[in-house]
Each structure stands twice: as structure tokens, then as C-alpha cells.
Amino acid sequence: MIDEQPGTSSTGTADAEFARTEAKKESASLGLARYLAWVTLLLVLGFAVTLAIVFGNTARDTLFAKQRSFARIMAENLNHQIFVRFYVPTIAGFGRIALRQQVQYERLNTTVQSLIHGLHVHSLRIYDHEGMVTYSAANRDEAGRTDLATQAVLDAPATDYPVFATDSRIPYWKAFFRPLQEGEGFRFLRIEPGSFYLRTTYPLRIENRITPSDEMSAPVLGVLEFTQDITEDMLSVVQFQWSIIGVTLCSALVLFAVLMMFLQRAQNALARRVEEEQRLLSELHQHEKLAGMGRVVAGIAHEIRNPLGIIRSSSELLLRRAAGSDPVNSKILQAIFDESKRLSQTVSDFLDYAKPRPAQRMPVDMGRVVDDVLAFLEGELGRQDITVEKDFPEEGGQLVATGDKDLFYRAVYNILVNSAQAMDGTGVIRIQARLFSEQDSPMVALLFSDSGPGFPKEERERLLDPFVTTKDGGTGLGLPIVNNIITSQGGTLFLDDAPDGGALVRIILPAWQDENS
């Protein structure tokens, strides 16, 4: 009985399951990394917007503080100049202030216009204590109106400090989405002039002998209110915020793209590794099955070989005795002998593949090996009218490979028999031999080509697998045995199409190197 080793299949299954589990874990890790990359991008975008808002508000507050400081200085200067250049001379000349008089109004207008010229003041009004407009720098028709006074104007006589307010025609957030019109330079936003104003309200007081302790007790002449267009400054703030968002966003996108590129490479590498693992596992399962089959076949072949040898020798002996005396029995005995011989060769093939013998490491003259095989096959090749053409170097001794002479003989024999069987009649077999160097190591190359149909392209990758054959009645072990022999000797076997048609088998073997030389 043939006892198959247990656990082989279960071990392979466990390895496959482990590999699949590890692949799933790594795939899940990459998926988590990709998810984290997207979350990080969203967080960076949120951080960019928050940073832009914080920095923008800080810049806006700083800008407002600067504008308010400037407006306070301008209000104090207007208070001083109006008092000195208008109030004092007017009281001295007319005895009282009466802006309804053209002369007084023009004197005040001249004083005010000279002070606000070039300061981007949009409007300037002076109110009395009741909130009525007594002077307007922009429109004299506003004089006498009481509907223009704000609460800050009505509260100003009781205070001694300016009150600031921001007026806008559009919400601040809309300023972020005002596209640039064509021909407006390098700026990417456009806010119409007059969209944002800074309104300053300041009480006009008499300055005569005023000290800080009694400043609040000084009589109030009226209330000064003026507005300044700060649209350009607001535009600068908005552009600054967009710059922060743009720089942060671009940086985040670059980092995100780099991260995604690495993740994609990792995913591709994982996919290739999984594919390679699946291929290796498939090969492992195949090898396990072949190993089990080899053990079974080796046992069966061993059991068959002895009785088969008896049948072969007995049929041969009976054939000799019956030669010429009984044609019918001779024909039957000849068939028995031929079939037992063929079956014996098949059994030998199975044994050679299932239990290859240990290889020897000796110098082998490959030219001599080829000649010995051709001498043995001379009669068979002659009956099929097959011509053999040799192209060897003049000095055959140069083709010395390292390995086992008997195994090389077996490999060359199988190759030539396969070529003869493939042509199935008249044809040519060409044998070439070369000596070359590969990575500073001498190598021997043998090329066998024939004029047969060649290797089927759809089966070429599987021809080195056992039991794969393109011939009726073949075992599919010829080329696998050759491959096992060549690879066990440190060589390489290649299957290809010959340039002129037919099959091309190329053997590369390490050349013999004498360690004592």
C-alpha cells in the first residue's frame, strides 16, 4: 500500500487562509489610511478657513484701530481749526454764529474744505444740540434737516470722546465673492467704492483756557460727524484672508496628492504582492498535489516494474523461440514485447520525474554527450528520414559543463526524441553549441531547433508542467523531466519558436571551472 503523508493539504489551506487574512488586514489598513487622508484634508480645509477668519478679523481690527486713531486725530484737528479759524473770527466780527448768513457759511466751508482736502472724506456734517444739520460739506441743501442725526449725534454733547461706527452697503461675507472685472489688474476680487464707511461722531467744544480737569465743562459748539470710505482697506483684508485660504489649501492639496500617490503605490504594491502570493500559493498547491501524486506514482511504478520486466523478458524469449515457426503467435508476441517495452519506458519516465536521482558535479563534454545520443538514435532518425545539422565550435573540448553526464544524456535524448516525434516524418534538426560569459561566469549554451510545427502559443507556458502534452498517447513528462534535470544542474531551459519556423529549445548550463587551476 502507498501511504500518503497527511497534513499537506490542510497546511496549504492554512497558509492560503493566513495569506488572505494578512492581505485583508493590509488592505483594511490602506483603506483606513485613505479615509484618514480625506479626513485630514477636510480638517486642513476647516483649519484654513478658521485661520483665515481669525487672521482676517485680527487684520481688520488692526486696520479699524488705525483708521479710528487717524479719525480721532482728524476730528481733534477739525475741532481746533474750526474754533481758531472760524469761531473766534466770526464771534469777533459778527458777535454771534449764524450760518444762515452766506458769509459765515462760506467762511466755515472754506475752512472745512481746506482741512479735509485729500483725506478721502466722503461726507462731513455739523449738527446743533437738537440734532439739526447746520452745515454739510457735500450738500448745502441738507442744512436744516433733522432726520439725518443718529443716536450717536444726539448723545455726543454729553461726551468728550469720538464715537465710531461702520456703515456698509453689503454684508461683509458677500465681499468674499465679488469677482474681478476685466481689466482691473492682478487683483482677483472687486468691491465697489463706497461699500464700507467709517463714521466718526465728535463734539465740537470751545478750547479757550481748557485744561484736562475741566474739559467736559467746556461749552459744546455743535456735533461734528464725518465719514471715510474704507472700501480699499476692506478689500485688502478680504484678499489677505483669501491668500491665507489659498496658500493653506494649495499646501494641503499638494500634501494630499503626495499622500494619495504613496497610498496608490502602496495599494498597487499590495495588489502585486497579493497576486504574487496567490500565484505562489497556487504553485504550492500544485506542487503539493504533484508531490503526493509523485509518491503514489513512484510506489505504483515500483510495484509495476518487476512484473513488467518479467513480462518483457518472457515475451522476448518466446518471440525468439517462435521466430519463423508460427507467424500468428510471433505477431502477437511481438506486440506484447513492443507494448511492454513502451510501458517500461513510461514507468521509467514516471520514476525519473517522481524520484530524480541526486546529481553529480563533474565536468561533462556536452559535444560528446550529443554525439552519443545521436549515435543511439541514428537508426530511428534514419528510418524517419530526419537530417541532423550540427554547428559546434572547432574545439569541442571547450563545451565542458558542470553536472551529471547521465542526466545530461537523458535530457538531450528527450529533446531529440520530442523533436523527431513532432516532425512525424522528413525534417531537419539543427543543434548549435556556444560558449559565452554571463556576469563574468562562463556558460555553455545548447540550441535545438527543428522544422516541425513548433510549440502551440496557447500551451507554451504550461509545457513544462507535468502531464501536459500536445501528442496523442504522450505522458507529458518529457520536457518536465528535462527541466528538472537542467535546473537541478544550475542551468536554465527556454522554449521558443525557431527563426525559420518549428520549435526552439535552448539550454544554458554553467561551464566547468577547475578549482585547482
MARVO-576797 format. One record per residue (C-alpha): x, z, y; residue in three letters. Coordinates in Angstrom, 3 decimals, decimal comma, m for minus. Last residue first. Layout:
BEGIN
R/east/up/north/res
R/X/Z/Y/ALA $
...
END
This chain:
BEGIN
R/east/up/north/res
R/43,708/m11,965/25,914/SER $
R/42,877/m8,902/23,834/ASN $
R/39,216/m8,792/24,907/GLU $
R/38,718/m12,377/23,747/ASP $
R/35,780/m13,765/25,635/GLN $
R/33,208/m15,745/23,665/TRP $
R/30,699/m17,637/25,779/ALA $
R/27,332/m16,088/26,609/PRO $
R/24,476/m18,319/25,424/LEU $
R/22,046/m20,611/27,286/ILE $
R/19,695/m22,621/25,084/ILE $
R/17,642/m25,507/26,453/ARG $
R/14,778/m27,127/24,562/VAL $
R/13,477/m30,393/26,006/LEU $
R/10,396/m32,107/24,604/ALA $
R/9,492/m35,751/24,995/GLY $
R/9,754/m38,007/28,002/GLY $
R/12,747/m39,595/29,691/ASP $
R/13,531/m36,557/31,859/PRO $
R/12,799/m34,181/28,930/ALA $
R/9,894/m31,793/29,426/ASP $
R/10,583/m28,047/29,390/ASP $
R/11,143/m25,024/27,172/LEU $
R/13,866/m22,524/28,090/PHE $
R/15,648/m20,003/25,831/LEU $
R/18,033/m17,372/27,185/THR $
R/21,032/m15,616/25,667/GLY $
R/22,111/m12,046/25,041/GLY $
R/22,355/m12,533/21,275/GLN $
R/18,998/m10,792/20,701/SER $
R/17,520/m13,194/23,258/THR $
R/18,663/m16,213/21,230/ILE $
R/17,443/m14,891/17,893/ILE $
R/14,080/m13,692/19,171/ASN $
R/13,531/m16,999/20,976/ASN $
R/14,358/m18,991/17,850/VAL $
R/11,971/m16,834/15,802/ILE $
R/9,269/m17,337/18,464/PRO $
R/10,000/m21,113/18,334/LEU $
R/9,420/m21,410/14,593/GLY $
R/6,692/m18,788/14,158/LEU $
R/3,550/m20,835/14,918/GLY $
R/2,662/m20,961/11,215/THR $
R/2,092/m24,695/11,125/GLY $
R/m0,649/m26,260/8,986/GLY $
R/m1,745/m28,673/11,654/ASP $
R/0,766/m28,690/14,463/LYS $
R/0,272/m27,381/18,021/THR $
R/1,196/m23,808/17,127/THR $
R/0,678/m20,291/18,477/VAL $
R/1,167/m17,792/15,635/PHE $
R/3,810/m15,840/17,543/PRO $
R/4,111/m16,227/21,314/ASP $
R/6,943/m18,515/22,448/LEU $
R/4,533/m21,439/22,721/LEU $
R/2,251/m19,496/25,061/ARG $
R/3,643/m20,688/28,420/GLU $
R/3,753/m24,299/27,178/ARG $
R/0,162/m24,392/25,915/GLU $
R/m1,594/m26,064/28,862/GLU $
R/1,410/m28,276/29,510/LYS $
R/1,463/m29,597/25,951/PRO $
R/5,109/m29,748/24,869/PHE $
R/6,627/m33,174/24,343/GLY $
R/5,083/m36,270/22,708/PRO $
R/8,271/m37,126/20,755/GLY $
R/11,413/m38,829/22,017/SER $
R/13,554/m35,744/21,555/ASP $
R/15,656/m33,384/23,619/SER $
R/17,947/m30,539/22,544/PHE $
R/20,210/m29,015/25,209/LEU $
R/22,919/m26,495/24,313/LEU $
R/24,583/m24,464/27,087/ALA $
R/27,587/m22,165/26,641/VAL $
R/28,312/m19,591/29,358/MET $
R/31,442/m18,248/31,060/PRO $
R/30,764/m15,271/33,373/SER $
R/31,762/m15,502/37,049/ASP $
R/28,116/m15,221/38,144/GLN $
R/27,228/m18,104/35,801/GLU $
R/30,070/m20,289/34,618/SER $
R/29,777/m23,533/32,659/PHE $
R/30,408/m25,019/29,206/LEU $
R/28,215/m27,914/28,134/ARG $
R/26,569/m29,233/24,986/ALA $
R/24,119/m32,095/24,589/GLN $
R/21,985/m32,955/21,582/ILE $
R/19,722/m36,002/21,693/ARG $
R/17,080/m36,579/19,012/ILE $
R/15,767/m40,123/18,711/VAL $
R/12,655/m41,437/17,040/GLY $
R/11,050/m43,049/14,008/THR $
R/8,425/m40,945/12,333/GLY $
R/6,472/m37,740/12,852/ASP $
R/8,013/m37,178/16,317/MET $
R/6,860/m33,541/16,399/ALA $
R/8,048/m32,853/12,834/GLN $
R/11,548/m34,050/13,647/ALA $
R/11,662/m31,986/16,862/SER $
R/10,392/m28,885/15,034/ASN $
R/13,007/m29,356/12,299/VAL $
R/15,740/m29,714/14,935/LEU $
R/14,698/m26,525/16,738/ILE $
R/14,284/m24,548/13,522/ASN $
R/17,747/m25,540/12,269/TYR $
R/19,387/m24,708/15,615/VAL $
R/17,863/m21,198/15,474/ALA $
R/18,761/m20,611/11,812/ARG $
R/22,341/m21,745/12,367/TYR $
R/22,534/m19,430/15,371/PHE $
R/21,330/m16,591/13,154/LEU $
R/23,946/m17,394/10,510/ASP $
R/26,736/m17,610/13,100/LYS $
R/25,918/m14,282/14,737/ASP $
R/26,893/m13,882/18,375/GLY $
R/29,324/m14,820/21,145/THR $
R/29,632/m18,496/21,889/ALA $
R/32,548/m20,899/21,374/VAL $
R/31,927/m24,349/22,797/LEU $
R/35,577/m24,891/23,862/GLN $
R/36,571/m25,618/20,288/GLY $
R/34,725/m28,906/20,509/GLY $
R/37,446/m30,400/22,685/GLU $
R/36,032/m33,796/23,586/GLU $
R/32,970/m32,201/25,140/PRO $
R/29,718/m32,867/23,277/PHE $
R/27,084/m35,544/23,746/ASP $
R/25,477/m36,076/20,352/LYS $
R/22,850/m38,674/19,500/GLU $
R/20,724/m38,170/16,367/VAL $
R/18,641/m41,063/15,038/THR $
R/15,420/m40,429/13,141/ILE $
R/14,437/m42,935/10,441/ASP $
R/12,149/m40,375/8,769/GLN $
R/14,042/m40,689/5,465/ARG $
R/17,339/m40,438/7,375/GLY $
R/16,270/m37,210/9,102/LEU $
R/15,463/m35,624/5,735/GLU $
R/18,738/m36,798/4,184/GLY $
R/20,881/m35,648/7,077/GLU $
R/19,183/m32,287/7,426/LEU $
R/21,995/m30,279/5,773/PHE $
R/24,702/m32,297/7,514/ALA $
R/22,842/m31,967/10,824/LEU $
R/22,731/m28,172/10,397/VAL $
R/26,460/m28,009/9,643/ASP $
R/27,293/m30,254/12,603/ASP $
R/25,227/m28,079/14,973/VAL $
R/27,016/m24,934/13,739/VAL $
R/30,414/m26,616/14,142/ARG $
R/29,625/m27,516/17,738/GLY $
R/28,387/m23,964/18,303/MET $
R/31,758/m22,508/17,325/ASP $
R/30,840/m18,841/16,889/VAL $
R/32,997/m15,944/18,031/PRO $
R/31,596/m12,690/16,600/MET $
R/29,080/m10,084/17,705/ARG $
R/26,838/m9,611/14,677/GLN $
R/23,057/m9,418/14,917/ALA $
R/20,981/m6,891/13,004/PRO $
R/18,417/m8,597/10,733/ARG $
R/15,086/m9,649/12,133/PRO $
R/12,229/m7,770/10,465/LYS $
R/8,868/m9,254/11,485/ALA $
R/10,158/m12,622/12,672/TYR $
R/12,591/m13,280/9,827/ASP $
R/10,151/m11,806/7,333/LEU $
R/7,341/m14,081/8,454/PHE $
R/9,616/m17,088/8,390/ASP $
R/10,851/m16,183/4,916/SER $
R/7,244/m15,980/3,711/VAL $
R/6,624/m19,449/5,148/THR $
R/9,737/m20,784/3,402/GLN $
R/8,531/m19,291/0,115/SER $
R/5,140/m20,889/0,669/LEU $
R/6,823/m24,269/1,114/ARG $
R/8,852/m23,774/m2,061/LYS $
R/5,772/m22,574/m3,943/SER $
R/3,934/m25,647/m2,675/GLU $
R/6,704/m28,004/m3,775/ASP $
R/7,060/m26,365/m7,215/PHE $
R/3,333/m26,335/m7,912/ILE $
R/3,033/m29,955/m6,757/ALA $
R/5,959/m30,955/m9,008/GLN $
R/4,371/m29,067/m11,921/LEU $
R/1,149/m31,017/m11,455/ILE $
R/2,987/m34,354/m11,251/LYS $
R/5,103/m33,459/m14,274/SER $
R/1,976/m32,480/m16,185/ASN $
R/0,469/m35,909/m15,561/VAL $
R/3,711/m37,804/m16,185/PRO $
R/4,327/m36,119/m19,595/ASP $
R/7,661/m36,928/m21,248/SER $
R/9,691/m38,233/m18,295/GLY $
R/10,503/m34,810/m16,840/ALA $
R/8,585/m32,162/m18,762/ALA $
R/11,623/m29,950/m19,347/ARG $
R/12,866/m30,275/m15,777/ARG $
R/9,428/m29,546/m14,352/LEU $
R/9,061/m26,507/m16,603/LEU $
R/12,274/m25,040/m15,176/LEU $
R/11,234/m25,782/m11,562/GLU $
R/7,797/m24,315/m12,195/SER $
R/9,393/m21,166/m13,605/SER $
R/11,818/m20,840/m10,702/SER $
R/9,055/m21,219/m8,131/ARG $
R/6,567/m18,949/m9,920/ILE $
R/9,244/m16,270/m10,421/ILE $
R/10,234/m16,504/m6,773/GLY $
R/6,589/m16,187/m5,760/LEU $
R/6,300/m13,076/m7,911/PRO $
R/9,265/m11,538/m6,006/ASN $
R/8,362/m12,785/m2,513/ARG $
R/4,720/m11,683/m2,487/ILE $
R/5,352/m7,927/m2,277/GLU $
R/7,971/m8,383/0,436/HIS $
R/5,694/m10,780/2,259/ALA $
R/2,863/m8,230/2,136/ILE $
R/5,056/m5,445/3,455/GLY $
R/6,572/m7,632/6,141/ALA $
R/3,126/m8,917/7,084/VAL $
R/1,745/m5,396/7,467/VAL $
R/4,735/m4,215/9,461/ARG $
R/4,627/m7,352/11,542/GLY $
R/0,922/m6,965/12,167/MET $
R/1,524/m3,485/13,466/GLY $
R/4,368/m4,733/15,635/ALA $
R/2,280/m7,722/16,716/LEU $
R/m0,587/m5,446/17,685/LYS $
R/1,742/m3,123/19,535/GLU $
R/3,484/m6,097/21,144/HIS $
R/0,152/m7,447/22,309/GLN $
R/m0,863/m4,050/23,604/HIS $
R/2,454/m3,768/25,440/LEU $
R/2,106/m7,315/26,765/GLU $
R/m1,323/m6,444/28,110/SER $
R/0,079/m3,234/29,535/LEU $
R/2,900/m5,195/31,147/LEU $
R/0,434/m7,679/32,620/ARG $
R/m1,839/m4,915/33,818/GLN $
R/1,153/m3,127/35,301/GLU $
R/2,238/m6,332/37,029/GLU $
R/m1,255/m6,831/38,430/GLU $
R/m1,339/m3,211/39,552/VAL $
R/2,093/m3,664/41,118/ARG $
R/1,041/m6,851/42,854/ARG $
R/m2,115/m5,174/44,143/ALA $
R/m0,106/m2,152/45,264/LEU $
R/2,379/m4,405/47,059/ALA $
R/m0,508/m6,227/48,715/ASN $
R/m2,052/m2,901/49,710/GLN $
R/1,273/m1,641/51,032/ALA $
R/1,720/m4,852/52,984/ARG $
R/m1,791/m4,500/54,352/GLN $
R/m1,123/m0,859/55,245/LEU $
R/2,114/m1,867/56,974/PHE $
R/0,270/m4,549/58,935/MET $
R/m2,558/m2,128/59,696/MET $
R/m0,052/0,343/61,129/LEU $
R/1,640/m2,360/63,209/VAL $
R/m1,751/m3,576/64,468/ALA $
R/m2,830/m0,011/65,258/PHE $
R/0,407/0,671/67,107/LEU $
R/m0,059/m2,522/69,109/VAL $
R/m3,741/m1,744/69,673/LEU $
R/m2,948/1,795/70,812/ALA $
R/m0,277/0,572/73,217/SER $
R/m2,639/m2,060/74,579/CYS $
R/m5,409/0,520/74,963/LEU $
R/m3,146/3,029/76,682/THR $
R/m1,855/0,396/79,088/VAL $
R/m5,336/m0,990/79,761/GLY $
R/m7,033/2,383/80,162/ILE $
R/m4,334/3,625/82,534/ILE $
R/m4,449/0,356/84,452/SER $
R/m8,249/0,563/84,627/TRP $
R/m7,937/4,006/86,190/GLN $
R/m5,425/2,733/88,733/PHE $
R/m7,666/m0,218/89,493/GLN $
R/m10,537/2,176/90,164/VAL $
R/m8,356/4,333/92,420/VAL $
R/m7,091/1,300/94,336/SER $
R/m10,670/0,098/94,767/LEU $
R/m11,591/3,498/96,161/MET $
R/m8,807/3,161/98,724/ASP $
R/m9,989/m0,307/99,671/GLU $
R/m13,572/0,945/100,026/THR $
R/m12,577/3,787/102,379/ILE $
R/m14,529/2,534/105,411/ASP $
R/m14,459/5,322/107,982/GLN $
R/m17,498/7,062/109,503/THR $
R/m17,854/9,028/112,736/PHE $
R/m19,865/12,011/113,907/GLU $
R/m19,120/14,099/117,003/LEU $
R/m21,519/16,889/117,939/VAL $
R/m22,057/17,987/121,520/GLY $
R/m20,468/19,857/124,382/LEU $
R/m20,247/23,116/122,472/VAL $
R/m19,294/26,105/124,647/PRO $
R/m16,270/28,124/123,455/ALA $
R/m17,316/31,271/121,572/SER $
R/m16,035/29,956/118,243/MET $
R/m12,553/29,575/119,726/GLU $
R/m12,453/33,176/120,925/ASP $
R/m9,746/34,558/118,684/SER $
R/m7,877/31,251/118,269/PRO $
R/m7,416/30,985/122,032/THR $
R/m9,337/28,767/124,399/ILE $
R/m8,248/28,634/128,002/ARG $
R/m10,259/25,432/128,751/ASN $
R/m10,834/23,533/125,495/GLU $
R/m14,597/22,896/125,769/ILE $
R/m16,013/22,063/122,366/ARG $
R/m17,085/18,932/120,441/LEU $
R/m18,410/19,949/117,028/PRO $
R/m17,208/17,793/114,074/TYR $
R/m19,022/15,660/111,465/THR $
R/m16,969/13,287/109,327/THR $
R/m18,481/10,588/107,065/ARG $
R/m16,150/8,875/104,549/LEU $
R/m17,584/5,528/103,592/TYR $
R/m17,795/3,504/100,351/PHE $
R/m19,308/0,049/99,765/SER $
R/m18,445/m1,147/103,257/GLY $
R/m16,159/m3,899/102,056/PRO $
R/m17,380/m5,480/98,772/GLU $
R/m15,647/m4,227/95,658/ILE $
R/m13,619/m6,769/93,657/ARG $
R/m11,718/m6,189/90,460/LEU $
R/m8,884/m8,047/88,668/PHE $
R/m6,437/m8,032/91,540/ARG $
R/m3,839/m10,803/91,466/PHE $
R/m5,136/m12,786/94,408/GLY $
R/m8,708/m13,257/95,577/GLU $
R/m9,017/m16,991/94,925/GLY $
R/m11,921/m16,783/92,508/GLU $
R/m13,996/m13,636/92,588/GLN $
R/m12,834/m10,522/90,807/LEU $
R/m15,374/m8,835/88,600/PRO $
R/m17,170/m5,645/89,704/ARG $
R/m17,493/m3,586/86,541/PHE $
R/m15,575/m0,408/87,348/PHE $
R/m17,235/m0,123/90,783/ALA $
R/m20,514/0,367/88,952/LYS $
R/m19,319/3,809/87,873/TRP $
R/m19,102/4,961/91,515/TYR $
R/m22,737/4,189/92,186/PRO $
R/m23,243/1,518/94,872/ILE $
R/m23,930/1,746/98,638/ARG $
R/m21,759/4,777/99,042/SER $
R/m21,583/7,660/101,512/ASP $
R/m19,007/10,400/101,120/THR $
R/m19,405/13,593/103,129/ALA $
R/m17,079/15,696/105,248/PHE $
R/m17,866/18,624/107,526/VAL $
R/m15,371/19,458/110,235/PRO $
R/m14,700/23,028/111,225/TYR $
R/m15,911/25,193/114,078/ASP $
R/m19,444/25,869/113,005/THR $
R/m22,687/26,847/114,743/ALA $
R/m22,870/23,626/116,744/PRO $
R/m22,380/21,608/113,468/ALA $
R/m25,555/22,671/111,651/ASP $
R/m27,792/19,933/113,137/LEU $
R/m25,083/17,308/112,596/VAL $
R/m24,514/18,450/108,979/ALA $
R/m28,245/18,191/108,373/GLN $
R/m28,058/14,538/109,326/THR $
R/m28,979/13,062/112,687/ALA $
R/m30,094/9,437/112,671/LEU $
R/m33,784/10,064/113,296/ASP $
R/m33,287/11,479/116,783/THR $
R/m32,748/8,235/118,672/ARG $
R/m31,931/8,442/122,403/GLY $
R/m28,875/6,211/122,248/ALA $
R/m29,068/3,887/119,219/GLU $
R/m29,405/0,886/121,574/ASP $
R/m25,768/1,401/122,544/ARG $
R/m24,679/0,047/119,161/ASN $
R/m21,211/0,500/117,678/ALA $
R/m19,720/3,222/119,867/ALA $
R/m22,934/5,228/119,963/SER $
R/m23,532/7,909/122,629/TYR $
R/m26,293/10,420/123,346/THR $
R/m27,876/10,345/119,894/VAL $
R/m30,399/13,159/119,587/MET $
R/m29,664/16,018/117,191/GLY $
R/m31,032/18,809/119,393/GLU $
R/m27,604/20,076/120,455/HIS $
R/m26,597/16,639/121,672/ASP $
R/m25,241/13,933/119,408/TYR $
R/m22,134/11,759/119,735/ILE $
R/m21,843/8,727/117,474/ARG $
R/m19,000/6,759/115,919/LEU $
R/m19,273/3,883/113,428/SER $
R/m16,959/1,906/111,165/HIS $
R/m13,679/3,456/112,195/VAL $
R/m10,855/1,372/110,743/HIS $
R/m8,199/3,127/112,900/LEU $
R/m7,109/0,027/114,833/GLY $
R/m8,886/1,057/118,075/HIS $
R/m10,396/4,511/117,626/ILE $
R/m8,811/6,138/120,705/LEU $
R/m9,075/3,243/123,145/SER $
R/m12,678/2,727/122,108/GLN $
R/m13,511/6,379/122,758/VAL $
R/m12,066/6,492/126,277/THR $
R/m13,616/3,160/127,275/THR $
R/m16,992/4,230/125,856/ASN $
R/m16,837/7,526/127,756/LEU $
R/m16,063/5,735/131,040/ARG $
R/m18,743/3,130/130,305/GLU $
R/m21,347/5,843/129,682/TYR $
R/m20,377/7,682/132,851/GLN $
R/m20,626/4,553/134,984/VAL $
R/m23,861/3,362/133,404/GLN $
R/m25,689/6,587/134,082/GLN $
R/m27,734/7,591/131,103/ARG $
R/m24,626/9,450/130,010/LEU $
R/m25,390/12,260/132,475/ALA $
R/m22,682/14,919/132,408/ILE $
R/m22,600/17,129/135,504/ARG $
R/m20,864/17,594/138,836/GLY $
R/m20,347/13,876/139,333/PHE $
R/m16,674/13,569/140,156/GLY $
R/m15,170/16,832/138,891/ALA $
R/m17,591/17,034/135,995/ILE $
R/m16,764/13,411/135,086/THR $
R/m13,007/13,950/135,429/PRO $
R/m13,129/17,038/133,152/VAL $
R/m15,455/15,545/130,520/TYR $
R/m13,895/12,103/130,195/PHE $
R/m10,120/12,094/129,891/ARG $
R/m9,466/15,743/129,075/VAL $
R/m12,560/16,610/127,050/PHE $
R/m12,828/13,205/125,405/ILE $
R/m9,090/13,305/124,680/GLN $
R/m9,200/16,760/123,102/HIS $
R/m12,293/16,239/120,996/ASN $
R/m11,051/12,797/119,906/LEU $
R/m7,716/14,345/118,919/ASN $
R/m9,480/17,075/116,956/GLU $
R/m11,618/14,480/115,201/ALA $
R/m8,571/12,276/114,458/MET $
R/m6,701/15,238/112,982/ILE $
R/m9,724/16,155/110,891/ARG $
R/m10,141/12,531/109,739/ALA $
R/m6,479/12,388/108,677/PHE $
R/m6,820/15,574/106,680/SER $
R/m10,060/14,273/105,220/ARG $
R/m8,409/10,987/104,227/GLN $
R/m5,520/12,791/102,563/LYS $
R/m7,829/15,172/100,747/ALA $
R/m10,001/12,218/99,722/PHE $
R/m6,972/10,399/98,325/LEU $
R/m5,867/13,479/96,404/THR $
R/m9,385/13,898/95,070/ASP $
R/m9,460/10,226/94,071/ARG $
R/m6,078/10,478/92,363/ALA $
R/m7,230/13,554/90,479/THR $
R/m10,505/11,852/89,602/ASN $
R/m8,601/8,813/88,368/GLY $
R/m6,182/10,941/86,377/PHE $
R/m9,031/12,772/84,677/VAL $
R/m11,180/9,661/84,200/ILE $
R/m8,269/7,536/82,985/ALA $
R/m7,156/10,270/80,599/LEU $
R/m10,685/10,586/79,247/THR $
R/m10,934/6,812/78,789/VAL $
R/m7,522/6,685/77,111/ALA $
R/m8,330/9,701/74,932/PHE $
R/m11,514/8,036/73,780/GLY $
R/m9,565/4,883/72,987/LEU $
R/m6,925/6,956/71,208/VAL $
R/m9,635/8,713/69,221/LEU $
R/m11,197/5,385/68,289/LEU $
R/m7,811/4,046/67,186/LEU $
R/m7,110/7,228/65,238/THR $
R/m10,451/6,918/63,450/VAL $
R/m9,611/3,324/62,572/TRP $
R/m6,175/4,338/61,264/ALA $
R/m7,701/7,294/59,416/LEU $
R/m10,022/4,895/57,588/TYR $
R/m7,066/2,663/56,710/ARG $
R/m5,123/5,687/55,456/ALA $
R/m8,136/6,814/53,418/LEU $
R/m8,407/3,345/51,887/GLY $
R/m4,674/3,380/51,169/LEU $
R/m5,018/6,762/49,477/SER $
R/m8,027/5,516/47,495/ALA $
R/m5,970/2,537/46,320/SER $
R/m3,155/4,905/45,345/GLU $
R/m5,561/7,093/43,393/LYS $
R/m7,246/4,094/41,780/LYS $
R/m3,851/2,711/40,733/ALA $
R/m2,894/6,095/39,257/GLU $
R/m6,127/6,221/37,280/THR $
R/m5,668/2,642/36,065/ARG $
R/m2,121/3,434/34,945/ALA $
R/m3,283/6,579/33,161/PHE $
R/m6,074/4,662/31,415/GLU $
R/m3,606/1,998/30,320/ALA $
R/m1,161/4,598/29,057/ASP $
R/m3,944/6,411/27,184/ALA $
R/m5,094/3,127/25,629/THR $
R/m1,537/2,324/24,575/GLY $
R/m1,174/5,755/23,027/THR $
R/m4,518/5,431/21,240/SER $
R/m3,480/2,084/19,789/SER $
R/m0,158/3,356/18,527/THR $
R/m1,466/6,676/17,307/GLY $
R/m1,166/5,998/13,586/PRO $
R/1,667/4,078/11,947/GLN $
R/0,246/1,545/9,484/GLU $
R/0,740/2,456/5,833/ASP $
R/1,022/m0,617/3,594/ILE $
R/0,000/0,000/0,000/MET $
END
